[in-house]
Amino acid sequence: MPREFKITDARHGAAFTVRVVTRAKQVEIVGLQDDGALRVRLTEEPTDGRADAQLIAVLAEVLEVDAAQIEIVAGRDQPNKIVSVQGVSPAWIESHLAAWY
């Protein structure tokens, strides 16, 4: 049974887990994994922060926030990440990501 997608209410925003697949043919939000992480495919390589930068750009577009509001707080250059979005609530993130989970 899949786990519920959990968005944590942070001090100045919200945070959630992301699983990144790099070197994909196209950029897309795939959906939720069994562990509750949001799965995202990226075309960039995982080196030199390129995939992380692309992830931030994708999430900024989908969440309709400035890229400066998004920070990878754990998992830089790794497939499993914790992403924080400042200035929004968990409900904001849920409403913008609902189509993918």
N, C-alpha and C positions, 0 to 999 in steps of 0.2 A: 504494500500500500504506500503510495507516494506521501512524502511529508508535506505539510503545509508550507507555502512560501512565507517566510518570516522577514518582516521589515522591522528593524529596531528603532524605537524613538530615541534619538540621540539628543545631546544637549542643545545643539543649534541646527538640527536637521534630522536625517534618517540614514540608516545604514542597512546594507543587505549583502548577501554573498553572491558571487558570480563565478562561473566556471567558463574559462575561455578556451576555444579551440583556434589555434593560429594556422596560417597558411591555407585557409579555406578558399574555395573558388569565388565565394561572394560573402559579403557582410550580411549577417542576419541574426536576429534573436530567435533562438530555436524553441525555447520554452523552459520548463522546469525539469531538473533532474530529480531522481528519486530522493536525493538528500536535501532537496529544497532549494538548491542553488539555481540561479538564473543562468541558462546556458547561452553563450553568445559565440558565433563564428566570426572570425576576423581574417582579412586577407594578408595582414602584415606579419612579419617575422617577430618572434618573441625577443629579439636582441635589441639592445640600445634603447629600450623603452618604446619602440615603435608600436608594438601591439597595445601597450598600455595607453599610449596617446590616442590610438584609433578607438579603443574602448571608451575612453572619456568623451571623444567626439560623438560617437554613436549614442551613448547614453544622454549626452547633453541635448542632442536633437530629439530623441524619443521623449525625454522628460521635460522638454521645453524649458531648459535652464541654461545659464551661461556655463561654459566648460570650467571656468574658474571656481564654480560651486562644487565641483566633483573632485574627490580625492580618493586614490587607492590607498587605504590605510594599512592594508596587509596584503602581501602576495605580489609585490612588484616583480615583474619579469617571471612570474609563476602562473600556472593555469588557474589555481584557486585563489580568489581574491575576496577581500572585504572592501566594499565601496561605500563611501560616505557622501551624502549630498546635503550641503548646507542650505538652510533657508526654506526647506520644504518638510512636510509632514509625511508619515508613513502612508496616510490616505492619498496624498498627492502622487506618490510613487505607485501605489496600487492602481490608482485610476489610469495612469499613463502606461502601465505595463500589463494591465488586465487582458489585453488582446493576446498576449503570449503565454498565459498560464491559466 
